[in-house]
């Protein structure tokens, strides 16, 4: 059986035909007309779904269903996008509109971070696990929680916003307006801020030299640390502590089999993953007696949204 996964982004919408093993057989994309009326955006997405099905040699009605991942606040059960900050969706009955346009019943939607988590758990780095927490370290911090093979999203799907768990009361101001959020310390954006602050405090460091010559991104401190720069090593050590603190909090509540780390920073591999494993083992409640919690880097990359959305359609 084939399923269609749709990954809605602020700039583009991607869709793919996905088999039961999580393999994309064909995919396509279209520009997101983010400022258009919601009904027109949905029409564009429905047209893309039909195009992908046609490219795969099937009709939409011959597939097992359509799953959609959307940024913003989504009520999964009601099929409504409450609000999306980058796209003109406000209380949009997305699933009802898509069902009407496509003529099929099995259309499901969830937050894009939830879809990525489901995809990684079913077909990616967490394959075989029933309980996982996926944490994407990007511009912000996205989280998706899978318990007993199902997404855990809270009342009316308003939960699982792990990026806004407070890890330092009264701390750095987050983009959401609150202070001390996990996102304000653990995102790639936060690491860049921490790198810039350290470079300014230690202008003699290799880190400062690299920042002056090439600018700062999420890799700068890791590169300098690998070359032995003490300032960069402190930045990375503190960053690991911030990320680890958030993960330990999740571990103490959910105790997953595995944490799946996504986003560009996850490409740092063992420099990030190994110390996070140690931090959790040292700090999670009962870790010396309970089954070990693994930490792995996500593997689905840019296809996680499509595969995860299709996985949503596969779920009971």
MARTI-680665 format. One record per residue (C-alpha): residue in one letter; x, y negated, z. Coordinates in Angstrom, 1 decimal. Each point is the difference from the previous one (the first is absolute). Last residue first. Layout:
BEGIN
ATOM   resn        X        Y        Z
ATOM      A        X        Y        Z
...
REM end
This chain:
BEGIN
ATOM   resn        X        Y        Z
ATOM      X     -4.6     -3.5     13.3
ATOM      X      3.2     -1.5     -1.3
ATOM      X      0.8      0.2     -3.8
ATOM      X     -1.1     -3.6     -0.6
ATOM      X      2.3     -1.2      2.7
ATOM      X      2.8      2.0     -1.5
ATOM      X     -0.5     -1.9     -3.3
ATOM      X      0.5     -3.2      2.0
ATOM      X      3.2      1.4      1.5
ATOM      X      1.3      1.0     -3.4
ATOM      X     -0.7     -3.4     -1.5
ATOM      X      1.4     -1.9      3.0
ATOM      X      3.0      2.2      0.5
ATOM      X      1.1     -0.4     -3.7
ATOM      X      2.3     -2.9      0.8
ATOM      X      2.2      2.3      2.2
ATOM      X     -1.3      3.5      0.7
ATOM      X      2.9      1.0      2.2
ATOM      X     -0.5     -1.8      3.4
ATOM      X      3.0      0.2      2.3
ATOM      X     -0.1      2.4      2.9
ATOM      X     -0.4     -0.1      3.8
ATOM      X     -0.6      3.3      1.8
ATOM      X     -1.8      0.3      3.4
ATOM      X      1.3      2.9      2.1
ATOM      X     -2.5      2.3      1.8
ATOM      X     -0.6     -1.2      3.6
ATOM      X      2.3      0.6      2.9
ATOM      X      2.9     -2.5     -0.5
ATOM      X     -2.4     -2.3     -1.9
ATOM      X     -2.2     -0.3      3.1
ATOM      X     -0.6     -3.7     -0.6
ATOM      X      1.9     -1.3     -3.0
ATOM      X      3.2     -1.9      0.9
ATOM      X      3.0      2.2     -0.6
ATOM      X     -1.4      2.2     -2.8
ATOM      X     -1.5     -3.0     -1.6
ATOM      X      3.2     -2.0      0.1
ATOM      X      2.0      3.0     -1.4
ATOM      X     -2.4      0.5     -2.9
ATOM      X      0.2     -3.8     -0.7
ATOM      X      3.8      0.2      0.0
ATOM      X     -0.1      2.7     -2.7
ATOM      X     -2.6     -1.6     -2.2
ATOM      X      1.5     -3.5     -0.5
ATOM      X      3.7      0.6     -0.9
ATOM      X     -1.2      3.5     -1.1
ATOM      X     -1.9     -1.4     -3.0
ATOM      X      0.4     -3.7     -0.8
ATOM      X     -2.8      0.7     -2.6
ATOM      X     -2.5     -0.3      2.9
ATOM      X      0.7     -3.8     -0.1
ATOM      X     -1.8     -0.3     -3.3
ATOM      X     -3.3      1.1      1.4
ATOM      X     -1.0      3.3      1.6
ATOM      X      0.7      1.9      3.3
ATOM      X     -1.9      3.2      0.6
ATOM      X     -0.2      0.8      3.7
ATOM      X     -0.5      3.8      0.5
ATOM      X     -1.7      2.5      2.2
ATOM      X     -2.1     -2.7      1.5
ATOM      X     -0.2     -0.8      3.8
ATOM      X     -3.1     -2.3     -0.4
ATOM      X      0.1     -2.4      3.0
ATOM      X      3.6      0.5      1.3
ATOM      X      1.3      0.4     -3.5
ATOM      X     -1.6     -3.2     -1.2
ATOM      X      1.7     -1.9      2.9
ATOM      X      3.2      1.7     -0.8
ATOM      X     -0.3     -1.0     -3.6
ATOM      X     -0.4     -3.7      0.9
ATOM      X      3.0      0.1      2.3
ATOM      X      2.1      1.8     -2.7
ATOM      X     -0.6     -2.8     -2.5
ATOM      X      1.1     -2.6      2.5
ATOM      X      3.0      2.1      1.2
ATOM      X      1.0      0.7     -3.5
ATOM      X      0.0     -3.7     -0.7
ATOM      X      2.2     -0.7      3.0
ATOM      X      2.5      2.6     -1.1
ATOM      X     -0.1     -1.4     -3.6
ATOM      X      0.6     -3.5      1.1
ATOM      X      2.8      1.1      2.4
ATOM      X      1.7      1.9     -2.8
ATOM      X     -0.3     -3.1     -2.2
ATOM      X      1.9     -2.0      2.5
ATOM      X      2.6      2.7      0.5
ATOM      X      0.8      0.2     -3.8
ATOM      X      1.3      3.5     -0.7
ATOM      X     -0.6      0.3     -3.7
ATOM      X     -3.1      2.1      0.6
ATOM      X     -1.3     -2.8      2.2
ATOM      X      0.4     -2.5     -2.8
ATOM      X     -2.1      2.2     -2.3
ATOM      X     -2.6      0.6      2.6
ATOM      X     -0.2     -3.7      0.8
ATOM      X     -0.5     -1.0     -3.6
ATOM      X     -2.5      2.7     -1.0
ATOM      X     -3.3     -1.7      1.0
ATOM      X      1.0     -3.1     -2.0
ATOM      X      2.3     -2.9      0.6
ATOM      X      1.8     -2.3     -2.4
ATOM      X      3.0      1.0     -2.2
ATOM      X      2.9     -2.1      1.0
ATOM      X     -1.2     -1.7      3.2
ATOM      X     -1.7      3.1      1.3
ATOM      X      3.1      2.1     -0.8
ATOM      X      2.3     -2.4      1.8
ATOM      X     -2.4     -0.1      3.0
ATOM      X     -0.1      3.8      0.2
ATOM      X      3.8      0.1     -0.3
ATOM      X      0.1     -2.1      3.2
ATOM      X      1.6     -3.3      0.6
ATOM      X     -3.3     -1.9     -0.2
ATOM      X     -1.2      1.9      3.1
ATOM      X     -3.1     -1.7      1.3
ATOM      X     -1.3     -0.9     -3.5
ATOM      X      0.6      3.6     -1.2
ATOM      X     -1.9      1.4      3.0
ATOM      X     -3.0     -2.3     -0.8
ATOM      X      0.0      1.0     -3.7
ATOM      X      0.2      3.7      0.8
ATOM      X     -2.9     -0.3      2.5
ATOM      X     -2.1     -1.8     -2.5
ATOM      X      0.8      2.6     -2.7
ATOM      X     -0.9      2.8      2.5
ATOM      X     -3.3     -1.7      0.7
ATOM      X     -0.8     -0.2     -3.7
ATOM      X      0.9      3.7     -0.3
ATOM      X     -2.6      0.6      2.7
ATOM      X      0.9      1.2      3.5
ATOM      X      0.0     -3.1      2.2
ATOM      X     -3.0     -2.2     -1.1
ATOM      X     -1.7      3.2     -1.2
ATOM      X      0.0      1.5      3.5
ATOM      X     -2.0     -3.1      1.1
ATOM      X      1.5     -2.3      2.7
ATOM      X     -2.1     -3.0     -0.6
ATOM      X     -3.4     -0.4     -1.8
ATOM      X     -0.6     -2.1     -3.1
ATOM      X     -0.3      2.9     -2.5
ATOM      X      3.4     -1.0     -1.5
ATOM      X      1.5      0.9      3.4
ATOM      X      1.4     -2.4      2.5
ATOM      X      3.1      1.3      1.8
ATOM      X     -0.6      1.1      3.6
ATOM      X     -2.7     -0.9      2.6
ATOM      X     -0.4      3.7      0.9
ATOM      X      2.6      2.1     -1.8
ATOM      X     -1.2      3.3     -1.7
ATOM      X     -3.5     -1.2     -0.8
ATOM      X     -1.7      2.3     -2.5
ATOM      X     -0.6     -2.0     -3.1
ATOM      X      1.9      2.3     -2.4
ATOM      X     -2.0      2.9      1.3
ATOM      X     -3.2     -1.1     -1.7
ATOM      X     -1.5      3.5      0.3
ATOM      X     -3.4     -1.5      0.9
ATOM      X     -2.9     -1.7     -1.8
ATOM      X     -1.2      3.2     -1.7
ATOM      X     -3.6     -0.7      1.3
ATOM      X      1.4      1.1      3.4
ATOM      X      3.4      1.5     -0.3
ATOM      X      2.0      1.0     -3.1
ATOM      X      1.3      3.4      0.6
ATOM      X      0.6      1.7     -3.4
ATOM      X     -0.5      3.8      0.1
ATOM      X      2.4      2.9      0.0
ATOM      X     -0.3      0.7      3.7
ATOM      X      0.9     -3.6      0.7
ATOM      X      1.4     -2.2     -2.8
ATOM      X      1.0     -3.6      0.9
ATOM      X      0.9     -2.7     -2.6
ATOM      X      2.1     -3.0      0.8
ATOM      X      1.0     -3.1     -1.9
ATOM      X      2.7     -2.4      1.2
ATOM      X      0.5     -3.3     -1.8
ATOM      X      2.1     -1.1     -2.9
ATOM      X      1.1      3.7      0.1
ATOM      X      0.5      2.6      2.6
ATOM      X     -2.7      2.7     -0.7
ATOM      X     -0.8      2.1      3.0
ATOM      X     -1.7      3.4     -0.6
ATOM      X     -1.2      1.8      3.1
ATOM      X     -0.5      3.7     -0.2
ATOM      X     -2.1      2.9      1.2
ATOM      X     -0.9      3.0     -2.2
ATOM      X      3.5      0.4     -1.4
ATOM      X      0.6      2.3     -3.0
ATOM      X      1.1     -2.7     -2.3
ATOM      X      1.3     -3.0      2.0
ATOM      X      2.5     -1.3     -2.5
ATOM      X     -2.4      0.2     -2.9
ATOM      X     -3.1      1.9     -1.0
ATOM      X     -2.5      0.2      2.8
ATOM      X      1.7     -2.3      2.6
ATOM      X      1.4     -2.4     -2.5
ATOM      X     -3.3     -0.3     -1.8
ATOM      X     -2.0     -0.5      3.2
ATOM      X      2.4     -2.7      1.2
ATOM      X     -0.1     -1.8     -3.3
ATOM      X     -3.8      0.1      0.1
ATOM      X     -0.1     -1.5      3.5
ATOM      X      2.4     -2.7     -1.0
ATOM      X     -2.3     -0.8     -3.0
ATOM      X     -3.0     -0.5      2.2
ATOM      X     -2.7      2.5     -0.9
ATOM      X     -2.4      0.8     -2.8
ATOM      X     -2.0      3.0     -1.2
ATOM      X     -1.9      0.7     -3.2
ATOM      X     -1.6      3.4     -0.3
ATOM      X     -3.5     -0.8     -1.3
ATOM      X      0.6     -0.5     -3.8
ATOM      X     -1.5     -2.3     -2.6
ATOM      X      3.1     -2.1     -0.5
ATOM      X     -1.6     -3.4      0.2
ATOM      X     -2.6      0.7      2.7
ATOM      X      2.5      2.0      2.1
ATOM      X      2.5     -2.8     -0.3
ATOM      X     -2.5     -2.6      1.2
ATOM      X     -1.1      2.2      2.9
ATOM      X      3.6      0.6      1.0
ATOM      X      1.0     -3.6     -0.1
ATOM      X     -2.8     -1.5      2.0
ATOM      X      2.0     -3.3      0.3
ATOM      X     -0.2     -1.6      3.5
ATOM      X      2.5     -2.6     -1.4
ATOM      X      2.3      1.2     -2.8
ATOM      X      1.7     -2.8     -2.0
ATOM      X      3.5      1.5      0.2
ATOM      X      3.0     -1.2      2.0
ATOM      X     -1.4     -0.2      3.5
ATOM      X     -2.3      3.0     -0.4
ATOM      X     -3.2      0.1      2.0
ATOM      X     -2.8      2.3      1.0
ATOM      X      0.6      2.5     -2.8
ATOM      X     -3.1      2.2      0.4
ATOM      X     -0.3      3.8     -0.6
ATOM      X     -2.2      0.3      3.1
ATOM      X      2.1      2.9      1.4
ATOM      X      3.3     -1.6     -1.0
ATOM      X     -0.6     -3.5      1.4
ATOM      X      2.9     -1.8     -1.6
ATOM      X      2.0     -2.9      1.4
ATOM      X      2.8     -1.1     -2.5
ATOM      X      1.9      1.8     -2.7
ATOM      X     -1.9      2.6     -2.0
ATOM      X      0.6      3.7     -0.6
ATOM      X     -2.6      1.7     -2.2
ATOM      X     -0.9      3.6     -0.4
ATOM      X     -1.9      1.3     -3.1
ATOM      X     -1.7      3.4     -0.3
ATOM      X      0.5      3.7     -0.9
ATOM      X      0.4     -0.8     -3.7
ATOM      X     -2.5      0.9     -2.7
ATOM      X     -2.1     -3.0      0.7
ATOM      X      2.9     -2.3     -0.8
ATOM      X      0.3      1.6     -3.5
ATOM      X      3.1      2.0     -0.9
ATOM      X      2.9     -0.1     -2.4
ATOM      X      2.5     -1.5      2.4
ATOM      X      0.1     -3.3     -2.0
ATOM      X     -3.8     -0.1      0.2
ATOM      X      0.0      0.5      3.7
ATOM      X      2.6     -2.8      0.4
ATOM      X     -2.2     -2.3     -2.2
ATOM      X     -3.1      0.7      2.0
ATOM      X      1.8     -0.9      3.2
ATOM      X      1.3     -3.2     -1.6
ATOM      X     -3.5     -0.9     -1.1
ATOM      X     -1.3      0.6      3.6
ATOM      X      2.8     -2.3      1.3
ATOM      X     -0.9     -2.8     -2.4
ATOM      X     -3.7      0.3      0.9
ATOM      X      1.0     -0.2      3.7
ATOM      X      1.9     -3.2     -0.7
ATOM      X     -3.1     -1.3     -1.8
ATOM      X     -2.3      0.8      2.9
ATOM      X      2.4     -1.7      2.4
ATOM      X     -0.1     -3.3     -1.9
ATOM      X      3.4     -0.8     -1.5
ATOM      X      2.8     -1.4      2.2
ATOM      X      2.1      3.2      0.1
ATOM      X     -0.2      0.8     -3.6
ATOM      X      2.2      3.0      0.6
ATOM      X      2.0      0.9     -3.1
ATOM      X     -0.4      3.5     -1.2
ATOM      X      1.8      3.3      0.6
ATOM      X      0.3      3.5     -1.4
ATOM      X      0.7      3.6      1.1
ATOM      X      0.2      3.5     -1.3
ATOM      X      0.7      3.4      1.6
ATOM      X      0.7     -1.2      3.5
ATOM      X      0.9      3.0      2.2
ATOM      X     -1.7      0.2      3.4
ATOM      X     -0.3      3.8     -0.1
ATOM      X     -3.8     -0.2     -0.7
ATOM      X      0.7     -2.0     -3.2
ATOM      X      0.1     -3.8     -0.2
ATOM      X     -1.2     -2.3     -2.8
ATOM      X      1.4     -3.4      0.6
ATOM      X     -1.0     -3.6      0.7
ATOM      X      1.9     -3.2      0.6
ATOM      X     -1.5     -3.4      0.6
ATOM      X      2.2     -3.0     -0.3
ATOM      X      1.0     -3.3      1.6
ATOM      X     -1.8      0.1      3.4
ATOM      X      0.1      3.8      0.1
ATOM      X     -2.6      2.7     -0.4
ATOM      X      1.2      3.6     -0.1
ATOM      X     -2.5      2.3     -1.7
ATOM      X      0.1      3.8      0.1
ATOM      X     -1.9      2.2     -2.4
ATOM      X     -0.5      3.7      0.7
ATOM      X      0.7      3.1     -2.0
ATOM      X     -1.2      3.5      0.8
REM end
